[in-house]
Amino acid sequence: MWQDVLGSAGVTVETVDADHVLLRSPDDEQVFRLLRVDRPVSSSHLPGPATDPSLLAVPRATPKTVAEARKAGWNVVTDSGVISVQLGSSSVERSGVEQVLPTRRTRRGPVPWAAFTLARRLLAVAPVTQAELSGLVGVGQPRVSRVLAELRELGLVDRAAGGWRRPADFSRLVAWWLATYRGAAGVTSYWYSLDEVATQTRRAVQLLEGVPNADPVVSGDAAADVLAPWRRPEYVTIYVKAGYPLASAGFVPVGSTAEATLTLCAAKDRGIWLPQSWRVDGVPLADPLQVAYDMATSAAVDKDEAVAHLCQALQARHAQAWRAAAWGRR
């Protein structure tokens, strides 16, 4: 939402990596370290002084809090419409109106990436031992044991002869994951092109695969279209580990998701990347559960049907390829 606020002031957001954004206005541009706080902050709960150019994005903040943050070296943008950003030699200021934009209710506390990644892998590779899950998820066995105990208490996993497995009802664990997953986090930028989505995808991936450490993977409509065609794709989401401006590939930066045909996200959630690259029709795919999530949280009127169609395809014709990619071996 803070991206939309900046966009409405003529400032576009471009993805650098999961912790940095490039803000660009018609006159100036600058890279900022991004700190997103998903709760309103007061003057007494501001982060420590900023040493580098830094941007604090919060749902709401009083004028006093904004002033105190600016004294501590922070640039500020709020979901409710406030902007106080020194962008190069120019200043972007907007007082905003409280609740101009709706704020999202978010869960507090650290994001349990390990639990979400464990569920991703269980859906593809079960039955699997606890030690194998530890290697696939990248956390120690004690952490895996705690997550499995929590999922078992919810009736979402069970122990079998060959290790841990999901319930016989595939959709039950998928439904839990989609309902509790908090999104990829990180830094997102929005881009527009007149070309067909498949052409946009191919062009953006070609550019990003030449960027060191970017490792682009495709999600959203574009990924669903190669896995389980349902309707003409309208957008593409690409996750990267390091971003790059897409203007050189013919894209125009825009200020909000409503204007965009392509979303570029430098994600904090590394579970989005499968252990083994999975390509279909030349498209490098994100974990297919991420594809389902991005479809389920889209504005499409038929999103529920599209997600169900994708899940059917994952259990049938794509089951073997998904399993291989999730195991990290062919």
Contacts in CASP RR format, 6 or more apart in sequence:
PFRMAT RR
TARGET T0000
AUTHOR 0000-0000-0000
METHOD contacts of the structure
MODEL  1
MWQDVLGSAGVTVETVDADHVLLRSPDDEQVFRLLRVDRPVSSSHLPGPA
TDPSLLAVPRATPKTVAEARKAGWNVVTDSGVISVQLGSSSVERSGVEQV
LPTRRTRRGPVPWAAFTLARRLLAVAPVTQAELSGLVGVGQPRVSRVLAE
LRELGLVDRAAGGWRRPADFSRLVAWWLATYRGAAGVTSYWYSLDEVATQ
TRRAVQLLEGVPNADPVVSGDAAADVLAPWRRPEYVTIYVKAGYPLASAG
FVPVGSTAEATLTLCAAKDRGIWLPQSWRVDGVPLADPLQVAYDMATSAA
VDKDEAVAHLCQALQARHAQAWRAAAWGRR
1 59 0 8 1.000
1 79 0 8 1.000
1 101 0 8 1.000
1 102 0 8 1.000
1 103 0 8 1.000
1 104 0 8 1.000
2 36 0 8 1.000
2 57 0 8 1.000
2 77 0 8 1.000
2 78 0 8 1.000
2 79 0 8 1.000
3 13 0 8 1.000
3 188 0 8 1.000
3 189 0 8 1.000
3 190 0 8 1.000
3 255 0 8 1.000
3 256 0 8 1.000
3 257 0 8 1.000
4 101 0 8 1.000
4 255 0 8 1.000
4 256 0 8 1.000
4 257 0 8 1.000
4 258 0 8 1.000
5 77 0 8 1.000
5 78 0 8 1.000
5 79 0 8 1.000
5 81 0 8 1.000
5 82 0 8 1.000
5 83 0 8 1.000
5 94 0 8 1.000
5 101 0 8 1.000
6 12 0 8 1.000
6 13 0 8 1.000
6 23 0 8 1.000
6 77 0 8 1.000
6 83 0 8 1.000
6 85 0 8 1.000
6 92 0 8 1.000
6 255 0 8 1.000
7 13 0 8 1.000
7 254 0 8 1.000
7 255 0 8 1.000
7 256 0 8 1.000
8 255 0 8 1.000
8 256 0 8 1.000
9 83 0 8 1.000
9 92 0 8 1.000
9 94 0 8 1.000
10 25 0 8 1.000
10 26 0 8 1.000
10 255 0 8 1.000
11 23 0 8 1.000
11 24 0 8 1.000
11 25 0 8 1.000
11 83 0 8 1.000
11 85 0 8 1.000
11 87 0 8 1.000
11 92 0 8 1.000
12 23 0 8 1.000
12 24 0 8 1.000
12 25 0 8 1.000
12 189 0 8 1.000
12 190 0 8 1.000
12 253 0 8 1.000
12 254 0 8 1.000
12 255 0 8 1.000
13 21 0 8 1.000
13 22 0 8 1.000
13 23 0 8 1.000
13 24 0 8 1.000
13 187 0 8 1.000
13 188 0 8 1.000
13 189 0 8 1.000
13 190 0 8 1.000
13 253 0 8 1.000
13 255 0 8 1.000
14 21 0 8 1.000
14 22 0 8 1.000
14 23 0 8 1.000
14 24 0 8 1.000
14 189 0 8 1.000
14 245 0 8 1.000
14 253 0 8 1.000
15 21 0 8 1.000
15 22 0 8 1.000
15 187 0 8 1.000
15 188 0 8 1.000
15 189 0 8 1.000
15 240 0 8 1.000
15 243 0 8 1.000
15 244 0 8 1.000
15 264 0 8 1.000
15 265 0 8 1.000
15 266 0 8 1.000
16 22 0 8 1.000
16 31 0 8 1.000
16 187 0 8 1.000
16 242 0 8 1.000
16 243 0 8 1.000
16 266 0 8 1.000
17 187 0 8 1.000
17 241 0 8 1.000
17 242 0 8 1.000
17 243 0 8 1.000
17 266 0 8 1.000
18 185 0 8 1.000
18 186 0 8 1.000
18 187 0 8 1.000
18 241 0 8 1.000
18 266 0 8 1.000
18 267 0 8 1.000
18 268 0 8 1.000
19 33 0 8 1.000
19 34 0 8 1.000
19 186 0 8 1.000
19 187 0 8 1.000
20 31 0 8 1.000
20 32 0 8 1.000
20 33 0 8 1.000
20 34 0 8 1.000
20 187 0 8 1.000
21 31 0 8 1.000
21 32 0 8 1.000
21 34 0 8 1.000
21 55 0 8 1.000
21 187 0 8 1.000
21 189 0 8 1.000
22 29 0 8 1.000
22 30 0 8 1.000
22 31 0 8 1.000
22 32 0 8 1.000
22 245 0 8 1.000
23 29 0 8 1.000
23 30 0 8 1.000
23 31 0 8 1.000
23 32 0 8 1.000
23 55 0 8 1.000
23 85 0 8 1.000
23 87 0 8 1.000
24 253 0 8 1.000
25 87 0 8 1.000
25 90 0 8 1.000
25 92 0 8 1.000
27 89 0 8 1.000
27 90 0 8 1.000
28 87 0 8 1.000
28 88 0 8 1.000
28 89 0 8 1.000
28 90 0 8 1.000
29 87 0 8 1.000
29 88 0 8 1.000
30 53 0 8 1.000
30 87 0 8 1.000
30 88 0 8 1.000
31 53 0 8 1.000
32 53 0 8 1.000
32 54 0 8 1.000
32 55 0 8 1.000
32 75 0 8 1.000
33 50 0 8 1.000
33 52 0 8 1.000
33 53 0 8 1.000
33 54 0 8 1.000
33 55 0 8 1.000
34 54 0 8 1.000
34 55 0 8 1.000
34 57 0 8 1.000
34 186 0 8 1.000
34 187 0 8 1.000
35 47 0 8 1.000
35 54 0 8 1.000
35 55 0 8 1.000
35 56 0 8 1.000
35 57 0 8 1.000
36 57 0 8 1.000
36 58 0 8 1.000
36 185 0 8 1.000
36 186 0 8 1.000
37 47 0 8 1.000
37 56 0 8 1.000
37 57 0 8 1.000
37 58 0 8 1.000
38 59 0 8 1.000
38 104 0 8 1.000
38 106 0 8 1.000
38 108 0 8 1.000
39 58 0 8 1.000
39 59 0 8 1.000
39 106 0 8 1.000
39 108 0 8 1.000
40 58 0 8 1.000
40 59 0 8 1.000
40 60 0 8 1.000
40 61 0 8 1.000
41 56 0 8 1.000
41 58 0 8 1.000
41 61 0 8 1.000
41 65 0 8 1.000
42 62 0 8 1.000
42 65 0 8 1.000
43 62 0 8 1.000
43 64 0 8 1.000
43 65 0 8 1.000
43 68 0 8 1.000
46 56 0 8 1.000
46 65 0 8 1.000
46 68 0 8 1.000
46 69 0 8 1.000
46 72 0 8 1.000
46 74 0 8 1.000
47 56 0 8 1.000
47 72 0 8 1.000
47 74 0 8 1.000
48 72 0 8 1.000
49 72 0 8 1.000
49 73 0 8 1.000
50 72 0 8 1.000
50 73 0 8 1.000
50 74 0 8 1.000
53 75 0 8 1.000
54 73 0 8 1.000
54 74 0 8 1.000
54 75 0 8 1.000
55 74 0 8 1.000
55 75 0 8 1.000
55 76 0 8 1.000
55 77 0 8 1.000
55 85 0 8 1.000
56 69 0 8 1.000
56 74 0 8 1.000
56 75 0 8 1.000
56 76 0 8 1.000
56 77 0 8 1.000
57 76 0 8 1.000
57 77 0 8 1.000
57 78 0 8 1.000
57 79 0 8 1.000
58 76 0 8 1.000
58 78 0 8 1.000
58 79 0 8 1.000
59 78 0 8 1.000
59 79 0 8 1.000
59 80 0 8 1.000
59 103 0 8 1.000
59 104 0 8 1.000
60 78 0 8 1.000
60 79 0 8 1.000
60 80 0 8 1.000
60 98 0 8 1.000
60 99 0 8 1.000
60 103 0 8 1.000
61 69 0 8 1.000
61 76 0 8 1.000
61 78 0 8 1.000
61 82 0 8 1.000
63 95 0 8 1.000
66 76 0 8 1.000
66 82 0 8 1.000
66 84 0 8 1.000
69 76 0 8 1.000
69 84 0 8 1.000
70 76 0 8 1.000
70 84 0 8 1.000
75 84 0 8 1.000
75 85 0 8 1.000
75 86 0 8 1.000
76 82 0 8 1.000
76 83 0 8 1.000
76 84 0 8 1.000
76 85 0 8 1.000
77 83 0 8 1.000
77 84 0 8 1.000
77 85 0 8 1.000
78 96 0 8 1.000
79 101 0 8 1.000
79 103 0 8 1.000
79 104 0 8 1.000
80 96 0 8 1.000
80 97 0 8 1.000
80 98 0 8 1.000
80 99 0 8 1.000
80 100 0 8 1.000
80 101 0 8 1.000
80 103 0 8 1.000
81 94 0 8 1.000
81 96 0 8 1.000
81 97 0 8 1.000
81 100 0 8 1.000
81 101 0 8 1.000
82 94 0 8 1.000
82 95 0 8 1.000
82 96 0 8 1.000
83 92 0 8 1.000
83 93 0 8 1.000
83 94 0 8 1.000
83 96 0 8 1.000
84 92 0 8 1.000
84 93 0 8 1.000
84 94 0 8 1.000
85 91 0 8 1.000
85 92 0 8 1.000
85 93 0 8 1.000
106 182 0 8 1.000
107 182 0 8 1.000
111 182 0 8 1.000
111 185 0 8 1.000
111 268 0 8 1.000
111 269 0 8 1.000
112 147 0 8 1.000
113 268 0 8 1.000
113 269 0 8 1.000
113 270 0 8 1.000
113 271 0 8 1.000
114 137 0 8 1.000
114 138 0 8 1.000
114 139 0 8 1.000
114 143 0 8 1.000
114 144 0 8 1.000
114 147 0 8 1.000
115 147 0 8 1.000
115 150 0 8 1.000
115 151 0 8 1.000
116 177 0 8 1.000
116 180 0 8 1.000
116 181 0 8 1.000
116 269 0 8 1.000
116 271 0 8 1.000
117 136 0 8 1.000
117 137 0 8 1.000
117 138 0 8 1.000
117 269 0 8 1.000
117 270 0 8 1.000
117 271 0 8 1.000
118 133 0 8 1.000
118 136 0 8 1.000
118 137 0 8 1.000
118 144 0 8 1.000
118 147 0 8 1.000
118 148 0 8 1.000
118 151 0 8 1.000
119 151 0 8 1.000
119 156 0 8 1.000
119 173 0 8 1.000
119 176 0 8 1.000
119 177 0 8 1.000
119 289 0 8 1.000
120 177 0 8 1.000
120 271 0 8 1.000
120 287 0 8 1.000
120 289 0 8 1.000
120 326 0 8 1.000
121 128 0 8 1.000
121 133 0 8 1.000
121 136 0 8 1.000
121 137 0 8 1.000
121 326 0 8 1.000
122 128 0 8 1.000
122 133 0 8 1.000
122 157 0 8 1.000
122 164 0 8 1.000
122 165 0 8 1.000
122 166 0 8 1.000
122 173 0 8 1.000
123 166 0 8 1.000
123 170 0 8 1.000
123 173 0 8 1.000
123 174 0 8 1.000
123 177 0 8 1.000
123 289 0 8 1.000
124 322 0 8 1.000
124 323 0 8 1.000
124 325 0 8 1.000
124 326 0 8 1.000
124 327 0 8 1.000
125 132 0 8 1.000
125 136 0 8 1.000
125 323 0 8 1.000
125 326 0 8 1.000
125 327 0 8 1.000
126 160 0 8 1.000
126 163 0 8 1.000
126 164 0 8 1.000
126 165 0 8 1.000
126 166 0 8 1.000
127 160 0 8 1.000
127 161 0 8 1.000
127 162 0 8 1.000
127 163 0 8 1.000
127 164 0 8 1.000
127 165 0 8 1.000
128 136 0 8 1.000
128 162 0 8 1.000
128 163 0 8 1.000
128 164 0 8 1.000
128 165 0 8 1.000
129 162 0 8 1.000
129 163 0 8 1.000
129 164 0 8 1.000
130 141 0 8 1.000
130 144 0 8 1.000
130 145 0 8 1.000
130 148 0 8 1.000
130 163 0 8 1.000
130 164 0 8 1.000
131 141 0 8 1.000
133 144 0 8 1.000
133 148 0 8 1.000
133 164 0 8 1.000
134 140 0 8 1.000
134 141 0 8 1.000
134 143 0 8 1.000
134 144 0 8 1.000
136 275 0 8 1.000
136 326 0 8 1.000
136 327 0 8 1.000
137 144 0 8 1.000
148 157 0 8 1.000
148 164 0 8 1.000
151 157 0 8 1.000
152 158 0 8 1.000
152 159 0 8 1.000
154 176 0 8 1.000
155 167 0 8 1.000
156 166 0 8 1.000
156 167 0 8 1.000
156 172 0 8 1.000
156 173 0 8 1.000
156 176 0 8 1.000
157 164 0 8 1.000
157 165 0 8 1.000
157 166 0 8 1.000
157 167 0 8 1.000
157 173 0 8 1.000
158 164 0 8 1.000
158 165 0 8 1.000
158 167 0 8 1.000
159 165 0 8 1.000
166 172 0 8 1.000
166 173 0 8 1.000
167 173 0 8 1.000
170 311 0 8 1.000
170 315 0 8 1.000
171 311 0 8 1.000
174 289 0 8 1.000
174 292 0 8 1.000
174 311 0 8 1.000
177 289 0 8 1.000
177 293 0 8 1.000
178 289 0 8 1.000
178 292 0 8 1.000
178 293 0 8 1.000
178 296 0 8 1.000
178 307 0 8 1.000
181 293 0 8 1.000
183 269 0 8 1.000
183 293 0 8 1.000
184 239 0 8 1.000
184 265 0 8 1.000
184 267 0 8 1.000
184 268 0 8 1.000
184 269 0 8 1.000
184 272 0 8 1.000
184 290 0 8 1.000
185 267 0 8 1.000
185 268 0 8 1.000
185 269 0 8 1.000
186 265 0 8 1.000
186 266 0 8 1.000
186 267 0 8 1.000
186 268 0 8 1.000
187 265 0 8 1.000
187 266 0 8 1.000
188 263 0 8 1.000
188 264 0 8 1.000
188 265 0 8 1.000
188 266 0 8 1.000
189 253 0 8 1.000
189 263 0 8 1.000
189 264 0 8 1.000
189 265 0 8 1.000
190 253 0 8 1.000
190 254 0 8 1.000
190 255 0 8 1.000
190 256 0 8 1.000
190 257 0 8 1.000
190 259 0 8 1.000
190 260 0 8 1.000
190 262 0 8 1.000
190 263 0 8 1.000
190 264 0 8 1.000
191 204 0 8 1.000
191 246 0 8 1.000
191 251 0 8 1.000
191 252 0 8 1.000
191 253 0 8 1.000
191 254 0 8 1.000
191 260 0 8 1.000
191 261 0 8 1.000
191 262 0 8 1.000
191 263 0 8 1.000
191 264 0 8 1.000
192 251 0 8 1.000
192 252 0 8 1.000
192 253 0 8 1.000
192 254 0 8 1.000
192 259 0 8 1.000
192 260 0 8 1.000
192 261 0 8 1.000
192 262 0 8 1.000
193 199 0 8 1.000
193 200 0 8 1.000
193 203 0 8 1.000
193 250 0 8 1.000
193 251 0 8 1.000
193 252 0 8 1.000
193 261 0 8 1.000
193 262 0 8 1.000
195 203 0 8 1.000
197 221 0 8 1.000
197 222 0 8 1.000
197 225 0 8 1.000
197 232 0 8 1.000
197 233 0 8 1.000
197 234 0 8 1.000
197 235 0 8 1.000
197 236 0 8 1.000
197 261 0 8 1.000
198 222 0 8 1.000
198 225 0 8 1.000
198 233 0 8 1.000
200 222 0 8 1.000
200 236 0 8 1.000
200 251 0 8 1.000
200 261 0 8 1.000
200 262 0 8 1.000
201 218 0 8 1.000
201 222 0 8 1.000
201 236 0 8 1.000
201 238 0 8 1.000
201 262 0 8 1.000
201 283 0 8 1.000
202 283 0 8 1.000
203 249 0 8 1.000
203 250 0 8 1.000
204 216 0 8 1.000
204 236 0 8 1.000
204 238 0 8 1.000
204 246 0 8 1.000
204 249 0 8 1.000
204 251 0 8 1.000
204 262 0 8 1.000
204 264 0 8 1.000
205 216 0 8 1.000
205 218 0 8 1.000
205 238 0 8 1.000
205 283 0 8 1.000
205 284 0 8 1.000
206 249 0 8 1.000
207 244 0 8 1.000
207 246 0 8 1.000
207 248 0 8 1.000
207 249 0 8 1.000
208 214 0 8 1.000
208 216 0 8 1.000
208 238 0 8 1.000
208 240 0 8 1.000
208 243 0 8 1.000
208 244 0 8 1.000
209 216 0 8 1.000
209 284 0 8 1.000
211 240 0 8 1.000
211 242 0 8 1.000
211 243 0 8 1.000
211 244 0 8 1.000
212 242 0 8 1.000
213 241 0 8 1.000
213 242 0 8 1.000
214 240 0 8 1.000
214 241 0 8 1.000
214 242 0 8 1.000
214 243 0 8 1.000
214 244 0 8 1.000
215 240 0 8 1.000
215 241 0 8 1.000
215 242 0 8 1.000
215 273 0 8 1.000
216 238 0 8 1.000
216 239 0 8 1.000
216 240 0 8 1.000
216 284 0 8 1.000
217 238 0 8 1.000
217 239 0 8 1.000
217 240 0 8 1.000
217 272 0 8 1.000
217 273 0 8 1.000
217 274 0 8 1.000
217 284 0 8 1.000
217 285 0 8 1.000
217 286 0 8 1.000
218 236 0 8 1.000
218 237 0 8 1.000
218 238 0 8 1.000
218 283 0 8 1.000
218 284 0 8 1.000
218 285 0 8 1.000
218 286 0 8 1.000
219 236 0 8 1.000
219 237 0 8 1.000
219 238 0 8 1.000
219 239 0 8 1.000
219 272 0 8 1.000
219 285 0 8 1.000
219 286 0 8 1.000
219 290 0 8 1.000
219 291 0 8 1.000
219 294 0 8 1.000
220 233 0 8 1.000
220 235 0 8 1.000
220 236 0 8 1.000
220 237 0 8 1.000
220 291 0 8 1.000
220 294 0 8 1.000
220 295 0 8 1.000
220 298 0 8 1.000
221 233 0 8 1.000
221 234 0 8 1.000
221 235 0 8 1.000
221 236 0 8 1.000
221 295 0 8 1.000
221 298 0 8 1.000
221 300 0 8 1.000
222 233 0 8 1.000
222 235 0 8 1.000
222 236 0 8 1.000
222 237 0 8 1.000
222 283 0 8 1.000
223 236 0 8 1.000
223 237 0 8 1.000
223 283 0 8 1.000
223 285 0 8 1.000
223 286 0 8 1.000
223 288 0 8 1.000
223 291 0 8 1.000
224 230 0 8 1.000
224 233 0 8 1.000
224 291 0 8 1.000
224 295 0 8 1.000
224 306 0 8 1.000
224 310 0 8 1.000
225 233 0 8 1.000
226 280 0 8 1.000
226 281 0 8 1.000
226 283 0 8 1.000
226 285 0 8 1.000
227 280 0 8 1.000
227 285 0 8 1.000
227 288 0 8 1.000
227 291 0 8 1.000
227 310 0 8 1.000
227 313 0 8 1.000
227 314 0 8 1.000
227 318 0 8 1.000
228 309 0 8 1.000
228 310 0 8 1.000
228 312 0 8 1.000
228 313 0 8 1.000
228 314 0 8 1.000
228 318 0 8 1.000
230 302 0 8 1.000
230 305 0 8 1.000
230 306 0 8 1.000
230 309 0 8 1.000
230 310 0 8 1.000
231 302 0 8 1.000
231 306 0 8 1.000
234 261 0 8 1.000
234 300 0 8 1.000
235 260 0 8 1.000
235 261 0 8 1.000
235 262 0 8 1.000
235 263 0 8 1.000
235 298 0 8 1.000
236 261 0 8 1.000
236 262 0 8 1.000
236 263 0 8 1.000
237 262 0 8 1.000
237 263 0 8 1.000
237 265 0 8 1.000
237 286 0 8 1.000
237 294 0 8 1.000
238 262 0 8 1.000
238 263 0 8 1.000
238 264 0 8 1.000
238 265 0 8 1.000
239 265 0 8 1.000
239 266 0 8 1.000
239 267 0 8 1.000
239 272 0 8 1.000
239 273 0 8 1.000
239 286 0 8 1.000
239 290 0 8 1.000
240 264 0 8 1.000
240 265 0 8 1.000
240 266 0 8 1.000
240 267 0 8 1.000
241 266 0 8 1.000
241 267 0 8 1.000
241 273 0 8 1.000
242 266 0 8 1.000
243 264 0 8 1.000
243 266 0 8 1.000
245 253 0 8 1.000
246 253 0 8 1.000
246 262 0 8 1.000
246 264 0 8 1.000
247 253 0 8 1.000
251 262 0 8 1.000
254 260 0 8 1.000
257 263 0 8 1.000
271 287 0 8 1.000
271 290 0 8 1.000
272 286 0 8 1.000
272 287 0 8 1.000
272 290 0 8 1.000
273 286 0 8 1.000
273 287 0 8 1.000
274 285 0 8 1.000
274 286 0 8 1.000
274 287 0 8 1.000
274 325 0 8 1.000
274 326 0 8 1.000
274 328 0 8 1.000
275 325 0 8 1.000
275 326 0 8 1.000
275 327 0 8 1.000
275 328 0 8 1.000
276 324 0 8 1.000
276 325 0 8 1.000
276 326 0 8 1.000
276 327 0 8 1.000
276 328 0 8 1.000
276 329 0 8 1.000
276 330 0 8 1.000
277 284 0 8 1.000
277 325 0 8 1.000
278 284 0 8 1.000
278 285 0 8 1.000
278 321 0 8 1.000
278 322 0 8 1.000
278 324 0 8 1.000
278 325 0 8 1.000
279 285 0 8 1.000
280 321 0 8 1.000
285 291 0 8 1.000
285 325 0 8 1.000
287 326 0 8 1.000
288 310 0 8 1.000
288 314 0 8 1.000
288 318 0 8 1.000
288 322 0 8 1.000
291 310 0 8 1.000
292 307 0 8 1.000
292 310 0 8 1.000
292 311 0 8 1.000
295 303 0 8 1.000
295 306 0 8 1.000
295 307 0 8 1.000
295 310 0 8 1.000
296 303 0 8 1.000
296 304 0 8 1.000
296 307 0 8 1.000
300 306 0 8 1.000
314 322 0 8 1.000
324 330 0 8 1.000
END
